[in-house]
Amino acid sequence: MTWMISMLMFQVMDSVISLFRVDVTGRGELGDRQVSFTGSVQCLYSLRSYALCLYP
């Protein structure tokens, strides 16, 4: 794997995770954010089978 592909995969992962880095205003939002985060991570793991992202 080339250096550029590694950086691109890192950028995609970092961009997705950055959406969840914002401050939580209250506990009421936490559950919804966790569900959304879990769905996003599961989607990224399913893309792994196509060698698009997330190498173990």
C-alpha positions in Angstrom: 0.0 0.0 0.0 1.4 3.3 -0.9 1.8 6.3 1.4 -0.9 8.3 -0.5 -3.5 5.6 -0.1 -2.7 5.3 3.6 -3.2 9.0 4.1 -6.4 9.0 2.1 -7.8 6.2 4.2 -6.8 8.1 7.4 -8.4 11.3 6.1 -11.7 9.5 5.4 -11.7 7.9 8.9 -10.7 11.2 10.6 -13.5 13.1 8.7 -16.1 10.6 9.8 -15.0 10.5 13.4 -14.7 14.3 13.6 -18.5 14.6 13.4 -18.7 13.0 16.8 -15.9 15.1 18.5 -18.2 18.0 19.3 -19.2 18.7 22.8 -22.3 17.0 24.2 -24.7 19.5 25.6 -26.5 17.0 27.8 -27.1 13.4 28.6 -30.2 13.3 26.4 -28.0 13.5 23.3 -25.5 10.9 24.3 -27.6 7.8 23.4 -28.5 9.1 20.0 -24.9 10.0 19.3 -23.7 6.5 20.4 -26.2 4.9 18.1 -25.2 7.1 15.2 -21.5 6.5 15.9 -22.0 2.7 16.0 -23.8 2.8 12.7 -21.0 4.8 11.1 -18.3 2.5 12.4 -20.2 -0.6 11.2 -20.5 0.9 7.8 -16.7 1.5 7.7 -16.1 -2.1 8.7 -18.3 -3.3 5.9 -16.3 -1.2 3.5 -13.2 -3.0 4.7 -14.2 -6.1 2.8 -13.8 -4.1 -0.4 -10.3 -2.9 0.7 -11.6 0.6 0.8 -10.8 1.5 4.4 -9.9 0.2 7.9 -7.1 -2.3 7.6 -6.6 -4.4 10.8 
